[in-house]
């Protein structure tokens, strides 16, 4: 295991501002084909939280 793997999950985040000042985009995890859309900072932060077995998914 190298230093990057030991540090935890890696994310690929695409963030775009909207004309009204919000942010929208997508979040992906390295090694996964799943890309999840988000709208707003709180939605993005929720997607970046550590996964737990009892976590609610969308």
C-alpha distance matrix in Angstrom:
0.0 3.8 6.8 8.0 5.9 6.5 10.0 11.0 12.8 14.2 17.9 20.4 23.7 27.1 29.7 33.4 36.3 39.5 43.0 43.5 40.5 38.1 34.6 33.5 30.6 27.7 24.1 21.4 17.8 15.4 15.2 18.6 22.0 23.6 25.2 27.1 30.0 31.0 34.2 34.3 32.0 31.9 31.0 28.0 26.9 27.2 24.8 22.2 22.4 19.6 20.3 21.7 23.3 26.7 26.4 29.1 28.2 30.6
3.8 0.0 3.8 5.6 5.5 6.4 8.9 10.8 12.6 13.1 16.8 19.1 22.3 25.5 28.1 31.7 34.5 37.8 41.2 41.9 38.8 36.6 33.1 32.3 29.5 26.8 23.4 21.0 17.6 15.1 15.7 19.1 22.4 24.0 25.0 26.9 29.6 30.3 33.3 33.3 30.8 31.2 30.4 27.2 26.1 26.9 24.6 21.7 22.3 20.0 21.3 23.2 25.2 28.4 27.7 30.2 29.2 31.3
6.8 3.8 0.0 3.8 5.5 5.1 6.3 9.2 11.5 11.9 15.6 18.0 20.8 24.2 26.3 29.9 32.4 35.8 39.1 39.6 36.4 34.3 31.1 30.6 28.0 25.7 22.3 20.4 17.2 15.3 16.7 19.8 23.1 24.2 24.7 26.2 28.6 28.9 31.6 31.2 28.5 28.8 28.5 25.2 23.9 25.0 23.0 19.8 20.3 18.4 20.3 22.3 24.8 27.7 26.7 29.3 28.5 30.6
8.0 5.6 3.8 0.0 3.8 5.4 5.2 7.0 8.4 8.2 11.8 14.3 17.1 20.5 22.7 26.4 29.1 32.4 35.8 36.4 33.2 31.0 27.7 27.0 24.3 21.9 18.5 16.6 13.5 11.6 13.4 16.5 19.6 20.7 21.0 22.5 24.9 25.3 28.1 27.9 25.4 25.9 25.3 21.9 20.9 22.1 19.8 16.7 17.7 16.1 17.8 20.3 22.9 25.7 24.4 26.7 25.5 27.3
5.9 5.5 5.5 3.8 0.0 3.8 5.4 5.7 7.2 8.4 12.2 15.0 18.1 21.6 24.1 27.8 30.6 33.7 37.2 37.7 34.7 32.2 28.8 27.8 25.0 22.2 18.6 16.3 12.7 10.9 11.8 14.8 18.3 19.4 20.3 21.9 24.7 25.3 28.4 28.5 26.2 26.2 25.2 22.2 21.1 21.6 19.3 16.5 17.0 14.7 15.8 18.0 20.2 23.3 22.3 24.8 23.7 25.8
6.5 6.4 5.1 5.4 3.8 0.0 3.8 5.6 8.7 10.7 14.4 17.6 20.2 23.9 25.9 29.7 32.2 35.3 38.8 38.9 35.7 33.3 30.1 29.5 27.0 24.4 20.7 18.8 15.3 14.1 15.2 17.8 21.4 22.1 22.9 24.0 26.7 26.9 29.8 29.4 26.8 26.5 26.0 23.2 21.5 22.0 20.2 17.1 16.9 14.4 16.0 17.6 20.0 22.9 22.2 25.1 24.6 27.1
10.0 8.9 6.3 5.2 5.4 3.8 0.0 3.8 7.1 8.6 12.0 15.3 17.5 21.2 22.9 26.6 28.9 32.1 35.5 35.5 32.2 29.9 26.8 26.5 24.3 22.0 18.4 17.0 14.0 13.3 15.3 17.5 20.9 21.1 21.4 22.1 24.4 24.2 26.9 26.2 23.4 23.3 23.1 20.1 18.3 19.2 17.6 14.2 14.3 12.4 14.6 16.8 19.7 22.2 21.0 23.6 23.1 25.4
11.0 10.8 9.2 7.0 5.7 5.6 3.8 0.0 3.8 6.6 9.9 13.5 15.7 19.5 21.3 25.1 27.5 30.5 34.0 33.9 30.9 28.2 25.1 24.4 22.1 19.4 15.7 14.2 11.0 10.9 12.7 14.4 17.9 17.8 18.3 18.9 21.5 21.5 24.4 24.1 21.6 21.2 20.5 17.8 16.1 16.5 14.6 11.6 11.6 9.3 11.1 13.4 16.3 18.9 17.6 20.1 19.5 21.8
12.8 12.6 11.5 8.4 7.2 8.7 7.1 3.8 0.0 3.8 6.6 10.2 12.6 16.4 18.5 22.3 24.9 27.7 31.4 31.5 28.7 25.8 22.6 21.4 18.9 16.0 12.2 10.5 7.2 7.6 9.7 11.0 14.3 14.1 14.5 15.4 18.0 18.4 21.5 21.7 19.6 19.3 18.1 15.3 14.4 14.6 12.1 9.5 10.4 8.6 9.8 12.9 15.5 18.1 16.3 18.3 17.1 19.0
14.2 13.1 11.9 8.2 8.4 10.7 8.6 6.6 3.8 0.0 3.8 7.0 9.7 13.4 15.8 19.6 22.4 25.4 29.0 29.5 26.7 24.0 20.6 19.4 16.6 13.9 10.4 8.6 5.9 5.8 9.0 10.5 13.3 13.3 13.1 14.4 16.6 17.2 20.2 20.5 18.5 19.0 17.7 14.5 14.2 15.1 12.3 9.7 11.8 11.1 12.6 16.0 18.6 21.0 18.7 20.2 18.5 19.7
17.9 16.8 15.6 11.8 12.2 14.4 12.0 9.9 6.6 3.8 0.0 3.8 6.1 9.8 12.3 16.0 18.9 21.8 25.4 26.0 23.3 20.6 17.0 15.7 12.8 10.2 6.7 5.6 4.5 6.1 9.7 9.9 11.9 11.3 10.2 11.2 13.1 13.7 16.7 17.2 15.6 16.4 14.8 11.4 11.9 13.0 9.9 8.0 11.0 11.4 12.7 16.4 19.0 20.9 18.2 19.0 16.9 17.5
20.4 19.1 18.0 14.3 15.0 17.6 15.3 13.5 10.2 7.0 3.8 0.0 3.8 6.8 9.9 13.4 16.7 19.6 23.2 24.2 21.8 19.3 15.5 13.8 10.6 8.1 5.7 5.0 6.0 7.0 10.5 10.4 11.2 10.9 8.9 10.5 11.8 12.8 15.7 16.6 15.6 17.1 15.2 11.8 13.4 14.7 11.5 10.4 13.9 14.8 15.9 19.6 22.0 23.7 20.8 21.0 18.4 18.3
23.7 22.3 20.8 17.1 18.1 20.2 17.5 15.7 12.6 9.7 6.1 3.8 0.0 3.8 6.3 9.9 13.0 15.9 19.5 20.4 18.0 15.5 11.7 10.3 7.4 5.9 4.6 6.4 8.7 10.6 14.0 13.2 13.5 12.3 9.3 9.7 9.8 10.1 12.4 13.1 12.2 14.2 12.6 9.1 11.2 13.1 10.3 9.7 13.5 15.3 16.6 20.4 22.9 24.1 20.8 20.6 18.1 17.5
27.1 25.5 24.2 20.5 21.6 23.9 21.2 19.5 16.4 13.4 9.8 6.8 3.8 0.0 3.8 6.8 10.3 13.0 16.6 18.0 15.9 13.7 9.9 8.2 5.2 5.2 6.5 8.8 11.7 13.5 16.5 15.4 14.8 13.6 10.1 10.4 9.3 9.8 11.4 12.5 12.5 15.1 13.4 10.4 13.2 15.2 12.7 12.8 16.6 18.8 19.8 23.6 25.9 26.8 23.4 22.7 20.0 18.7
29.7 28.1 26.3 22.7 24.1 25.9 22.9 21.3 18.5 15.8 12.3 9.9 6.3 3.8 0.0 3.8 6.8 9.8 13.3 14.5 12.2 10.1 6.4 5.8 4.6 6.9 8.7 11.8 14.7 16.8 19.9 18.7 18.2 16.5 12.8 12.0 10.0 9.1 9.5 9.8 9.9 13.0 12.0 9.3 12.2 14.6 13.1 13.2 16.8 19.6 21.0 24.6 27.2 27.6 24.0 23.2 20.8 19.3
33.4 31.7 29.9 26.4 27.8 29.7 26.6 25.1 22.3 19.6 16.0 13.4 9.9 6.8 3.8 0.0 3.8 6.6 9.9 11.6 9.9 8.5 5.5 5.4 5.8 9.2 11.9 14.9 18.1 20.2 23.2 21.8 20.7 19.0 15.2 14.2 11.4 10.4 9.7 10.2 11.2 14.6 13.7 11.8 14.9 17.2 16.0 16.6 20.1 23.1 24.4 27.9 30.3 30.5 26.8 25.5 23.1 21.2
36.3 34.5 32.4 29.1 30.6 32.2 28.9 27.5 24.9 22.4 18.9 16.7 13.0 10.3 6.8 3.8 0.0 3.8 6.7 8.1 6.2 5.7 4.4 6.4 8.6 12.2 14.8 18.2 21.3 23.5 26.6 25.1 24.2 22.2 18.4 16.9 13.7 11.9 9.9 9.4 10.7 14.2 14.1 12.8 15.6 18.1 17.7 18.3 21.5 24.8 26.3 29.6 32.1 31.9 28.1 26.8 24.7 22.7
39.5 37.8 35.8 32.4 33.7 35.3 32.1 30.5 27.7 25.4 21.8 19.6 15.9 13.0 9.8 6.6 3.8 0.0 3.8 5.4 5.4 5.3 5.8 7.1 10.1 13.8 16.9 20.3 23.6 26.1 29.0 27.1 25.8 23.5 19.7 17.9 14.3 12.5 9.8 9.9 12.1 15.3 14.9 14.6 17.6 19.5 19.3 20.6 23.5 26.9 28.1 31.2 33.6 33.1 29.2 27.5 25.4 22.9
43.0 41.2 39.1 35.8 37.2 38.8 35.5 34.0 31.4 29.0 25.4 23.2 19.5 16.6 13.3 9.9 6.7 3.8 0.0 3.8 5.6 7.5 9.2 10.9 13.9 17.6 20.7 24.1 27.4 29.8 32.7 30.9 29.5 27.3 23.5 21.7 18.0 16.2 13.2 12.9 15.1 18.1 18.2 18.1 20.8 22.9 23.0 24.2 27.0 30.5 31.7 34.8 37.1 36.5 32.7 30.8 28.9 26.3
43.5 41.9 39.6 36.4 37.7 38.9 35.5 33.9 31.5 29.5 26.0 24.2 20.4 18.0 14.5 11.6 8.1 5.4 3.8 0.0 3.8 5.8 9.0 11.2 14.7 18.4 21.2 24.8 28.0 30.7 33.6 31.6 30.5 27.9 24.2 21.9 18.3 15.8 12.3 11.3 13.5 16.2 16.7 17.2 19.6 21.5 22.2 23.5 25.9 29.5 30.9 33.7 36.0 35.0 31.2 29.3 27.8 25.3
40.5 38.8 36.4 33.2 34.7 35.7 32.2 30.9 28.7 26.7 23.3 21.8 18.0 15.9 12.2 9.9 6.2 5.4 5.6 3.8 0.0 3.8 6.7 9.9 13.3 16.9 19.2 22.9 25.8 28.4 31.6 29.9 29.2 26.7 23.0 20.7 17.3 14.5 11.4 9.5 10.8 13.9 14.9 14.8 16.9 19.2 20.0 20.8 23.2 26.9 28.6 31.5 34.1 33.3 29.5 28.0 26.6 24.5
38.1 36.6 34.3 31.0 32.2 33.3 29.9 28.2 25.8 24.0 20.6 19.3 15.5 13.7 10.1 8.5 5.7 5.3 7.5 5.8 3.8 0.0 3.8 6.8 10.4 13.8 16.1 19.8 22.7 25.6 28.6 26.7 26.0 23.3 19.7 17.2 13.8 10.8 7.6 5.8 7.8 10.7 11.2 11.4 13.8 15.8 16.5 17.7 20.1 23.7 25.2 28.0 30.5 29.7 25.8 24.2 22.8 20.7
34.6 33.1 31.1 27.7 28.8 30.1 26.8 25.1 22.6 20.6 17.0 15.5 11.7 9.9 6.4 5.5 4.4 5.8 9.2 9.0 6.7 3.8 0.0 3.8 6.9 10.3 12.5 16.2 19.2 21.9 24.9 23.2 22.5 20.0 16.4 14.2 11.0 8.3 6.1 5.1 6.6 10.0 9.7 8.9 11.8 14.0 13.9 15.0 17.8 21.2 22.6 25.8 28.3 27.9 24.0 22.6 20.8 18.9
33.5 32.3 30.6 27.0 27.8 29.5 26.5 24.4 21.4 19.4 15.7 13.8 10.3 8.2 5.8 5.4 6.4 7.1 10.9 11.2 9.9 6.8 3.8 0.0 3.8 7.2 10.1 13.7 17.0 19.9 22.5 20.4 19.4 16.8 13.1 11.0 7.6 5.7 4.4 6.0 8.2 10.8 9.2 8.4 12.0 13.5 12.6 14.3 17.3 20.5 21.3 24.5 26.7 26.4 22.7 21.0 18.7 16.4
30.6 29.5 28.0 24.3 25.0 27.0 24.3 22.1 18.9 16.6 12.8 10.6 7.4 5.2 4.6 5.8 8.6 10.1 13.9 14.7 13.3 10.4 6.9 3.8 0.0 3.8 7.1 10.3 13.8 16.5 19.1 17.0 15.9 13.6 9.9 8.4 5.7 5.5 6.7 8.8 10.1 12.4 10.2 8.5 12.1 13.4 11.5 13.0 16.4 19.1 19.7 23.1 25.2 25.5 21.8 20.4 17.7 15.7
27.7 26.8 25.7 21.9 22.2 24.4 22.0 19.4 16.0 13.9 10.2 8.1 5.9 5.2 6.9 9.2 12.2 13.8 17.6 18.4 16.9 13.8 10.3 7.2 3.8 0.0 3.8 6.7 10.4 13.1 15.5 13.3 12.3 10.0 6.2 5.3 4.2 5.8 8.7 10.9 11.8 13.3 10.4 8.4 11.8 12.4 9.7 11.2 14.7 16.8 17.0 20.5 22.4 23.1 19.6 18.4 15.4 13.8
24.1 23.4 22.3 18.5 18.6 20.7 18.4 15.7 12.2 10.4 6.7 5.7 4.6 6.5 8.7 11.9 14.8 16.9 20.7 21.2 19.2 16.1 12.5 10.1 7.1 3.8 0.0 3.8 6.9 10.0 12.6 10.7 10.7 8.6 5.6 5.2 6.4 7.5 10.9 12.4 12.2 13.1 10.5 7.8 10.3 10.8 7.4 8.3 11.8 13.5 13.8 17.5 19.6 20.6 17.3 16.7 13.9 13.1
21.4 21.0 20.4 16.6 16.3 18.8 17.0 14.2 10.5 8.6 5.6 5.0 6.4 8.8 11.8 14.9 18.2 20.3 24.1 24.8 22.9 19.8 16.2 13.7 10.3 6.7 3.8 0.0 3.8 6.6 8.9 7.1 7.5 6.2 4.5 6.4 9.0 10.9 14.5 16.2 15.8 16.5 13.8 11.2 13.1 13.1 9.4 9.8 12.9 13.5 13.4 17.0 18.8 20.4 17.5 17.4 14.4 14.1
17.8 17.6 17.2 13.5 12.7 15.3 14.0 11.0 7.2 5.9 4.5 6.0 8.7 11.7 14.7 18.1 21.3 23.6 27.4 28.0 25.8 22.7 19.2 17.0 13.8 10.4 6.9 3.8 0.0 3.8 6.2 5.5 7.8 7.4 7.6 9.4 12.4 14.0 17.5 18.8 17.9 18.2 15.8 13.1 14.0 13.9 10.3 9.7 12.1 11.8 11.6 15.2 17.0 19.2 16.8 17.4 14.8 15.5
15.4 15.1 15.3 11.6 10.9 14.1 13.3 10.9 7.6 5.8 6.1 7.0 10.6 13.5 16.8 20.2 23.5 26.1 29.8 30.7 28.4 25.6 21.9 19.9 16.5 13.1 10.0 6.6 3.8 0.0 3.8 5.5 8.1 9.4 10.1 12.7 15.6 17.4 20.9 22.1 21.1 21.6 19.4 16.5 17.3 17.5 13.9 12.8 15.2 14.3 14.3 17.6 19.2 21.9 19.8 20.7 18.2 19.0
15.2 15.7 16.7 13.4 11.8 15.2 15.3 12.7 9.7 9.0 9.7 10.5 14.0 16.5 19.9 23.2 26.6 29.0 32.7 33.6 31.6 28.6 24.9 22.5 19.1 15.5 12.6 8.9 6.2 3.8 0.0 3.8 6.9 9.1 11.1 14.0 17.3 19.6 23.2 24.8 24.1 24.3 21.8 19.3 20.1 19.7 16.1 15.5 17.3 15.9 15.0 17.9 18.8 21.8 20.2 21.1 18.5 19.5
18.6 19.1 19.8 16.5 14.8 17.8 17.5 14.4 11.0 10.5 9.9 10.4 13.2 15.4 18.7 21.8 25.1 27.1 30.9 31.6 29.9 26.7 23.2 20.4 17.0 13.3 10.7 7.1 5.5 5.5 3.8 0.0 3.8 5.4 8.1 10.9 14.4 17.0 20.8 22.7 22.4 22.4 19.6 17.5 18.7 17.9 14.2 14.5 16.4 15.3 13.9 16.8 17.4 20.0 18.2 18.6 15.6 16.2
22.0 22.4 23.1 19.6 18.3 21.4 20.9 17.9 14.3 13.3 11.9 11.2 13.5 14.8 18.2 20.7 24.2 25.8 29.5 30.5 29.2 26.0 22.5 19.4 15.9 12.3 10.7 7.5 7.8 8.1 6.9 3.8 0.0 3.8 6.5 9.9 13.1 16.3 20.0 22.4 22.7 23.0 19.8 18.0 19.9 19.1 15.3 16.3 18.5 18.1 16.6 19.4 19.9 22.1 20.1 19.7 16.3 16.0
23.6 24.0 24.2 20.7 19.4 22.1 21.1 17.8 14.1 13.3 11.3 10.9 12.3 13.6 16.5 19.0 22.2 23.5 27.3 27.9 26.7 23.3 20.0 16.8 13.6 10.0 8.6 6.2 7.4 9.4 9.1 5.4 3.8 0.0 3.8 6.5 10.0 13.1 16.8 19.3 19.8 19.8 16.4 15.1 17.1 15.9 12.3 13.9 16.1 16.1 14.4 17.3 17.8 19.5 17.2 16.4 12.9 12.3
25.2 25.0 24.7 21.0 20.3 22.9 21.4 18.3 14.5 13.1 10.2 8.9 9.3 10.1 12.8 15.2 18.4 19.7 23.5 24.2 23.0 19.7 16.4 13.1 9.9 6.2 5.6 4.5 7.6 10.1 11.1 8.1 6.5 3.8 0.0 3.8 6.7 9.9 13.5 16.1 16.8 17.3 13.9 12.4 15.0 14.3 10.8 12.5 15.3 16.2 15.2 18.5 19.6 20.8 17.9 16.9 13.4 12.2
27.1 26.9 26.2 22.5 21.9 24.0 22.1 18.9 15.4 14.4 11.2 10.5 9.7 10.4 12.0 14.2 16.9 17.9 21.7 21.9 20.7 17.2 14.2 11.0 8.4 5.3 5.2 6.4 9.4 12.7 14.0 10.9 9.9 6.5 3.8 0.0 3.8 6.7 10.4 13.1 14.0 14.1 10.5 9.6 12.4 11.4 8.3 10.9 13.5 15.0 14.1 17.2 18.4 19.1 15.8 14.3 10.9 9.2
30.0 29.6 28.6 24.9 24.7 26.7 24.4 21.5 18.0 16.6 13.1 11.8 9.8 9.3 10.0 11.4 13.7 14.3 18.0 18.3 17.3 13.8 11.0 7.6 5.7 4.2 6.4 9.0 12.4 15.6 17.3 14.4 13.1 10.0 6.7 3.8 0.0 3.8 7.1 10.2 11.9 12.6 9.1 8.6 12.1 11.7 9.4 12.1 14.9 17.1 16.8 19.8 21.3 21.4 17.9 16.0 12.9 10.5
31.0 30.3 28.9 25.3 25.3 26.9 24.2 21.5 18.4 17.2 13.7 12.8 10.1 9.8 9.1 10.4 11.9 12.5 16.2 15.8 14.5 10.8 8.3 5.7 5.5 5.8 7.5 10.9 14.0 17.4 19.6 17.0 16.3 13.1 9.9 6.7 3.8 0.0 3.8 6.5 8.3 9.0 5.7 5.8 9.4 9.4 8.1 10.9 13.5 16.3 16.5 19.5 21.4 21.1 17.3 15.5 13.0 10.9
34.2 33.3 31.6 28.1 28.4 29.8 26.9 24.4 21.5 20.2 16.7 15.7 12.4 11.4 9.5 9.7 9.9 9.8 13.2 12.3 11.4 7.6 6.1 4.4 6.7 8.7 10.9 14.5 17.5 20.9 23.2 20.8 20.0 16.8 13.5 10.4 7.1 3.8 0.0 3.8 7.0 8.2 6.0 7.1 10.4 10.9 10.8 13.3 15.6 18.9 19.4 22.2 24.2 23.4 19.7 17.7 15.7 13.3
34.3 33.3 31.2 27.9 28.5 29.4 26.2 24.1 21.7 20.5 17.2 16.6 13.1 12.5 9.8 10.2 9.4 9.9 12.9 11.3 9.5 5.8 5.1 6.0 8.8 10.9 12.4 16.2 18.8 22.1 24.8 22.7 22.4 19.3 16.1 13.1 10.2 6.5 3.8 0.0 3.8 5.6 5.4 6.4 8.9 10.2 11.1 12.8 14.9 18.5 19.7 22.4 24.8 23.9 20.0 18.5 17.1 15.3
32.0 30.8 28.5 25.4 26.2 26.8 23.4 21.6 19.6 18.5 15.6 15.6 12.2 12.5 9.9 11.2 10.7 12.1 15.1 13.5 10.8 7.8 6.6 8.2 10.1 11.8 12.2 15.8 17.9 21.1 24.1 22.4 22.7 19.8 16.8 14.0 11.9 8.3 7.0 3.8 0.0 3.8 5.4 5.1 6.2 8.6 10.0 10.7 12.6 16.3 18.1 20.9 23.7 22.9 19.2 18.3 17.3 16.3
31.9 31.2 28.8 25.9 26.2 26.5 23.3 21.2 19.3 19.0 16.4 17.1 14.2 15.1 13.0 14.6 14.2 15.3 18.1 16.2 13.9 10.7 10.0 10.8 12.4 13.3 13.1 16.5 18.2 21.6 24.3 22.4 23.0 19.8 17.3 14.1 12.6 9.0 8.2 5.6 3.8 0.0 3.8 5.4 5.1 6.2 8.7 9.9 10.7 14.5 16.0 18.3 21.0 19.9 16.2 15.2 14.9 14.2
31.0 30.4 28.5 25.3 25.2 26.0 23.1 20.5 18.1 17.7 14.8 15.2 12.6 13.4 12.0 13.7 14.1 14.9 18.2 16.7 14.9 11.2 9.7 9.2 10.2 10.4 10.5 13.8 15.8 19.4 21.8 19.6 19.8 16.4 13.9 10.5 9.1 5.7 6.0 5.4 5.4 3.8 0.0 3.8 5.5 5.2 6.5 8.9 10.3 13.8 14.6 17.1 19.4 18.4 14.6 13.2 12.1 10.9
28.0 27.2 25.2 21.9 22.2 23.2 20.1 17.8 15.3 14.5 11.4 11.8 9.1 10.4 9.3 11.8 12.8 14.6 18.1 17.2 14.8 11.4 8.9 8.4 8.5 8.4 7.8 11.2 13.1 16.5 19.3 17.5 18.0 15.1 12.4 9.6 8.6 5.8 7.1 6.4 5.1 5.4 3.8 0.0 3.8 5.4 5.2 6.5 9.0 12.4 13.8 16.9 19.6 19.3 15.5 14.8 13.3 12.6
26.9 26.1 23.9 20.9 21.1 21.5 18.3 16.1 14.4 14.2 11.9 13.4 11.2 13.2 12.2 14.9 15.6 17.6 20.8 19.6 16.9 13.8 11.8 12.0 12.1 11.8 10.3 13.1 14.0 17.3 20.1 18.7 19.9 17.1 15.0 12.4 12.1 9.4 10.4 8.9 6.2 5.1 5.5 3.8 0.0 3.8 5.4 5.1 6.4 10.2 12.2 15.0 18.1 17.7 14.1 14.2 13.6 13.8
27.2 26.9 25.0 22.1 21.6 22.0 19.2 16.5 14.6 15.1 13.0 14.7 13.1 15.2 14.6 17.2 18.1 19.5 22.9 21.5 19.2 15.8 14.0 13.5 13.4 12.4 10.8 13.1 13.9 17.5 19.7 17.9 19.1 15.9 14.3 11.4 11.7 9.4 10.9 10.2 8.6 6.2 5.2 5.4 3.8 0.0 3.8 5.5 5.4 8.8 9.9 12.3 15.1 14.4 10.6 10.4 10.0 10.6
24.8 24.6 23.0 19.8 19.3 20.2 17.6 14.6 12.1 12.3 9.9 11.5 10.3 12.7 13.1 16.0 17.7 19.3 23.0 22.2 20.0 16.5 13.9 12.6 11.5 9.7 7.4 9.4 10.3 13.9 16.1 14.2 15.3 12.3 10.8 8.3 9.4 8.1 10.8 11.1 10.0 8.7 6.5 5.2 5.4 3.8 0.0 3.8 5.6 8.2 8.8 12.0 14.5 14.6 11.0 10.8 9.2 9.6
22.2 21.7 19.8 16.7 16.5 17.1 14.2 11.6 9.5 9.7 8.0 10.4 9.7 12.8 13.2 16.6 18.3 20.6 24.2 23.5 20.8 17.7 15.0 14.3 13.0 11.2 8.3 9.8 9.7 12.8 15.5 14.5 16.3 13.9 12.5 10.9 12.1 10.9 13.3 12.8 10.7 9.9 8.9 6.5 5.1 5.5 3.8 0.0 3.8 6.4 8.5 11.9 15.1 15.7 12.4 13.2 12.2 13.2
22.4 22.3 20.3 17.7 17.0 16.9 14.3 11.6 10.4 11.8 11.0 13.9 13.5 16.6 16.8 20.1 21.5 23.5 27.0 25.9 23.2 20.1 17.8 17.3 16.4 14.7 11.8 12.9 12.1 15.2 17.3 16.4 18.5 16.1 15.3 13.5 14.9 13.5 15.6 14.9 12.6 10.7 10.3 9.0 6.4 5.4 5.6 3.8 0.0 3.8 6.4 9.1 12.6 12.9 9.8 11.4 11.4 13.4
19.6 20.0 18.4 16.1 14.7 14.4 12.4 9.3 8.6 11.1 11.4 14.8 15.3 18.8 19.6 23.1 24.8 26.9 30.5 29.5 26.9 23.7 21.2 20.5 19.1 16.8 13.5 13.5 11.8 14.3 15.9 15.3 18.1 16.1 16.2 15.0 17.1 16.3 18.9 18.5 16.3 14.5 13.8 12.4 10.2 8.8 8.2 6.4 3.8 0.0 3.8 6.4 10.1 11.3 9.1 11.6 11.8 14.5
20.3 21.3 20.3 17.8 15.8 16.0 14.6 11.1 9.8 12.6 12.7 15.9 16.6 19.8 21.0 24.4 26.3 28.1 31.7 30.9 28.6 25.2 22.6 21.3 19.7 17.0 13.8 13.4 11.6 14.3 15.0 13.9 16.6 14.4 15.2 14.1 16.8 16.5 19.4 19.7 18.1 16.0 14.6 13.8 12.2 9.9 8.8 8.5 6.4 3.8 0.0 3.8 6.8 8.5 6.5 9.1 9.2 12.3
21.7 23.2 22.3 20.3 18.0 17.6 16.8 13.4 12.9 16.0 16.4 19.6 20.4 23.6 24.6 27.9 29.6 31.2 34.8 33.7 31.5 28.0 25.8 24.5 23.1 20.5 17.5 17.0 15.2 17.6 17.9 16.8 19.4 17.3 18.5 17.2 19.8 19.5 22.2 22.4 20.9 18.3 17.1 16.9 15.0 12.3 12.0 11.9 9.1 6.4 3.8 0.0 3.8 5.4 5.2 8.7 10.0 13.6
23.3 25.2 24.8 22.9 20.2 20.0 19.7 16.3 15.5 18.6 19.0 22.0 22.9 25.9 27.2 30.3 32.1 33.6 37.1 36.0 34.1 30.5 28.3 26.7 25.2 22.4 19.6 18.8 17.0 19.2 18.8 17.4 19.9 17.8 19.6 18.4 21.3 21.4 24.2 24.8 23.7 21.0 19.4 19.6 18.1 15.1 14.5 15.1 12.6 10.1 6.8 3.8 0.0 3.8 5.6 8.6 10.0 13.7
26.7 28.4 27.7 25.7 23.3 22.9 22.2 18.9 18.1 21.0 20.9 23.7 24.1 26.8 27.6 30.5 31.9 33.1 36.5 35.0 33.3 29.7 27.9 26.4 25.5 23.1 20.6 20.4 19.2 21.9 21.8 20.0 22.1 19.5 20.8 19.1 21.4 21.1 23.4 23.9 22.9 19.9 18.4 19.3 17.7 14.4 14.6 15.7 12.9 11.3 8.5 5.4 3.8 0.0 3.8 6.5 9.2 12.8
26.4 27.7 26.7 24.4 22.3 22.2 21.0 17.6 16.3 18.7 18.2 20.8 20.8 23.4 24.0 26.8 28.1 29.2 32.7 31.2 29.5 25.8 24.0 22.7 21.8 19.6 17.3 17.5 16.8 19.8 20.2 18.2 20.1 17.2 17.9 15.8 17.9 17.3 19.7 20.0 19.2 16.2 14.6 15.5 14.1 10.6 11.0 12.4 9.8 9.1 6.5 5.2 5.6 3.8 0.0 3.8 6.3 9.9
29.1 30.2 29.3 26.7 24.8 25.1 23.6 20.1 18.3 20.2 19.0 21.0 20.6 22.7 23.2 25.5 26.8 27.5 30.8 29.3 28.0 24.2 22.6 21.0 20.4 18.4 16.7 17.4 17.4 20.7 21.1 18.6 19.7 16.4 16.9 14.3 16.0 15.5 17.7 18.5 18.3 15.2 13.2 14.8 14.2 10.4 10.8 13.2 11.4 11.6 9.1 8.7 8.6 6.5 3.8 0.0 3.8 6.8
28.2 29.2 28.5 25.5 23.7 24.6 23.1 19.5 17.1 18.5 16.9 18.4 18.1 20.0 20.8 23.1 24.7 25.4 28.9 27.8 26.6 22.8 20.8 18.7 17.7 15.4 13.9 14.4 14.8 18.2 18.5 15.6 16.3 12.9 13.4 10.9 12.9 13.0 15.7 17.1 17.3 14.9 12.1 13.3 13.6 10.0 9.2 12.2 11.4 11.8 9.2 10.0 10.0 9.2 6.3 3.8 0.0 3.8
30.6 31.3 30.6 27.3 25.8 27.1 25.4 21.8 19.0 19.7 17.5 18.3 17.5 18.7 19.3 21.2 22.7 22.9 26.3 25.3 24.5 20.7 18.9 16.4 15.7 13.8 13.1 14.1 15.5 19.0 19.5 16.2 16.0 12.3 12.2 9.2 10.5 10.9 13.3 15.3 16.3 14.2 10.9 12.6 13.8 10.6 9.6 13.2 13.4 14.5 12.3 13.6 13.7 12.8 9.9 6.8 3.8 0.0
